[in-house]
């Protein structure tokens, strides 16, 4: 049986989350549209999948809401958007589909991971988490210098942060620290550095990638995320890649994963057979060049679902 024939039995369910409430600048709300325009559905169908696009979760524009708490800006609307996303992701998994979430700023991961975790929790199972990012995303309202919630989602799903977000779905943590891997960090706040070190998760910096290569690191990451779990969720922030390849992201940091490293990472996730869900975040078309970053996003998504050279 060919890979295409195997994939044809599986449904990928796309969900857009056009949210920039958690970010410090506008534009990532257009990210889901840019990924769609770059042909994500068509490319995935060419790989043999059934692709259903559920459209977008409703998100209010920041200018229509008050920021509220300066340490957790737009907390209330972010909670409601993420909670709606949680329900969509869980429903997709409950019916046997694979959720593919298109962002939007990275605060959406609070909803995605909550939904994935809830699905497996109800079956008496755990889920692992591989988080690719230039930043730690491990701030809390007490440590964040900006109050932007897109810098807090990994801490939140680990059980640290604002109780309203931490307890989404009625339980916490969403993932166990020993099954969480952070890859590609190179821009970490001072207070956040201490949180990461004390959290118990495995964190690979870009120095680790430079010294060891992405292949051995991803092999270890998959082993950790799979240890005692039903598989893992992949949360891929496009700013984990180098701005030369992905200029269209709101928080670019030089020295990230290159195009080939990002595709290898996703190919290995696919080869593992253990990736249960995927999200791609932080695409900002305002800063992009002729939708280059949208096309890269589609490319790495396809690598995660079986695109190969041969």
N, C-alpha and C positions, 0 to 999 in steps of 0.2 A: 504493500500500500504506500502510495506517495505521500509526502508531507502535505501536499495540497488536498488530497483526499481525506487525510486525517483532520485537517483544519476545518474542512467543510461541515463537519459534525458539530462545530463549536460556534457559539454566537458571542461576538464582542458587542457590548452595549456602551455606546458613547454617551457621556454626560458632560455638557459644558457648564462651567461655573464662572461667568464673566464678572469676577469680583476684584476690585482694587481697594476695598475698604481697609484691608490690613496693611497696605503698602504706604510708602511715604511719598509716592508720586503717581500721577494718573497714567493710564494707558494699558495696563495688563488686563483690564476688562475686555479688551478686544482680542486677547490671545486665543480664545476658543475659535473665533471666526477665522483668524489667520491660519490656524492649523487645518480647519475644514477647507478653506480656500486652497491650501497647498495640496489637497487631495487625499487626506488621510483615509476616508472611507473607501475610495476607489482602490488605493494601494493595498489596503488590508483585504479587500475582496479578491484582488489579484493573487493574494497568498492563499486563497481558498476558504476564508472565513465568511460566515454570515455576519453582516454588520448592520446593527440597528442604532440609529441616532435618536436619542430621546430628547434632543434639544437642550435648552439651558435651564438651570435652576434660576428662579427669579432673584435678582439682586438689586437693591436700591442704590441709586447714585449717591456718593458721599455728600454732595452739596444739598441733598434733601434730608439729611440726618445731622444731628448734633454729635460731635466726637465723644462727648461724655468724659469719662475718667481719662485724665491725661496719661496715666500709666498703662491703660489698656483701651486705646482709642477705638471707637465704633464697636465696643464689646457687644451691645445688644443686637444690632443687625448682623454682625458676624456670627453670633450664636444661632440666630434663626436661619440664616443661609446654610450654615454647616449642619444644622439639625435636619433640614430638608434634604441636603445631600446625603447625610447618614442613611435616611430612609430609602433613598433611591439606590444607593450602593448595596444596602442589605437586600433589598427586593431583587436586584439583579442577580446576586449570588444565590439567593433562595430559589430562584427559578433556573439555576444552572448556567447562567451567563457569566462572562468575564467583564467586570466593569473597567472602562477606560475613561478616566476623568481628565478633562481638558481645562486648565486654568488660564487666567486667574492667578491671584497672588497665593503664596504658599500657606496662608492661614486656612485654605480650603482643606488641607490635609487633616485637620481636626475632625471634619465631617467624614472624609473618606476612610480614614483609619478606624474611626468609631464604628462605621457601618460594616467594614470588613471584620473587625474584631468581634462585633456583636453576632454576626452570622456564625462564626466558628465557636464562639463562647456558648451559644445555644445548643451546639452539638457536642459540648464537653471538650472542645479543642482550643488550642492557642494558635496565634499567627505571628510570624516573624516580620521584621521590617528592615528594608534596605533603603537608606535615605542618601541621595546624591545631591550635594549642595556645596557652594563656595562658603556658606555660612553655617554656623552651628545650629541655628534655630532653637537654641536651648535657653533663651532668656525667659524670664518671668516678669510679671508687672513690677516686681520689686527691684529687678536687676536691669531692666531695659532702659537704655539711654534715650530712646525715642518714643516708647509706648506703642509702637507699631506691632500689631499682633502677628504679622507674617514673620517676625523674628522669634516667635514663641511656640509654634505648633509641635515641634518634637518634644520639648519639655512637657507640653500639655498632655500628649498621649502617653507620656511616661508617668503622669500623675502629679506634675508640678505646675503650679500656675493658678489662674483664677478659678475658683470652685465651679462657677457656672459652666466653664468650658471643660474643665477636668472631669466633671461628673456627667457629661453628655451621654445620654443613653442609660444613665442610672448605674454606671460602674466605672471603676478606675483601679489600676491603670489599664490602658487599652492593649499595651504590649509589655512583655517582660524585658527588663534591661539586658538580660543575657542573650536575647534574640534580636537585639537592635544593633545595626551597623550603620555608621556614618562615613561616607566616602567623599573625598575631594575638598575638604575644608581648607581655607587659606585666609579667611578674614573673620576673626573671632573677637568679640568684645572682651574687655578685661574681666569683668564679673562673670561673663559667660564661660570663659576658659575654666574657671574654677568649678562651675556647675558641670561641665562636660567631664572633667577629670574625676569628679566625685560621683558621677551618675551611675557608673558601672557598665555603660555601653562600650562597644568597640568603635573607636574613631580612627580613621585613616586620613592623614593630612596629605596635601599634594607633595610634600617631601617624601612621604612613604611611597606614593605612586612613582615619583621620580627614581627612588632608590630601588624599589622592588618590582615595579611594573604592575599594570592594572590586572593582568591575568592571575597571578598568584593571590593578589588581594581579593579579587572577586571570588576566587575559589574558596578562600577562607570565609568571606562574607556569606556566601550561600550556605556553607556548612553551619555557621553560627545561626543564621536566620531559620534554618531548617531543623535545628536540634530540638527535638521534642515538640515540633509544631506541625500544623497541617499544610505548611507552605508559607510564602511570604508575600507581602505587599511591597511594590516598588514605587517609591516617591521620588521623582526625578525633577529637580529644579534646573532649568536650563542655564542658570548662572553658574552651575557646576562646571559648565564648559567654558573654554577660553573665548573672550569677546571677539577674537579674530574669526571664529567660526559662528558665534552667536552674538552679533552686535545688538540684537533687539531684546535686551533684558534690562530691567530697571536698576539693578544693583551689580553692574559688571565688575569683575575683579580679574586682573591679568594673571596669567599662569595657570589656567584651568585645564581640564581634560580636553584633549583635541578630538577632532571628528572621529578618528579611528579608535581611540581609547573608549569613547562613549559608545560606539557601535559594538566593540568587543564586549564591553560590560553588559550591554543588552543582549547580545548573542548568547553569552554565558548564562544569563538569567533564563533565556528561552530554552537553552539546552538542558537546564536543570529540571525542567518540567514542573517546577514548584511555584512559579509565579502565579498567584491567584488574582491579582488585580494590579492596575497601573495608573499612575497619574503623572501628568507633565504640567509643570507650572512656570509662571513668571515670564511668559513671552509678552513683550511690549512692542507691538507693531509701530508705534510712534517713533521708536528709536531704531527700527530695523531698516535694512537696505533691500528694497525690492522683495520683501518677504523671504529673505535668505534664512532667517531664524525659523520661520514657519516651516520651510522645507527641511531644515535640519531636524526639527521636532518630528516631522512625519517620518524621516529616515530612521531616527532612533526608536520610534514607536514600532515601525515595521521590523527592525532588528529584534525587538523584544518578542515579536510574534512570528519569527521563523524566516525572515529574509536572510538569504545566504548568497555568497559569491558563486558557489557551485551547488 
